[in-house]
């Protein structure tokens, strides 16, 4: 068993973005905070599916050609090579969890 607290992990950027709590051979994941105006630019993953769960905030979630206004409690699964991104165009900080699962382990 592994245990880690998000308070013990640094942000990828200065004070926002992802905090990777786990980075294993077949999966990785953690929590992310997006301040107002922050964006995770549209990107793809060659060999990973990604699962998102939104805890706080109502950002714009982009997947493929869809733009969806998130509600707190929403979850999304993004397929391999599916373009996706998040834009926090609101005035509150967004908190979400993410899990990336390697294709060969599905």
PyMOL commands that set and color helices and strands:
alter all, ss='L'
color gray80, all
select helices_A, chain A and resi 6-8+103-105
alter helices_A, ss='H'
color red, helices_A
select strands_A, chain A and resi 17-23+27-34+39-43+48-56+60-63+66-69+75-78+84-87+94-102
alter strands_A, ss='S'
color yellow, strands_A
deselect
rebuild
show_as cartoon
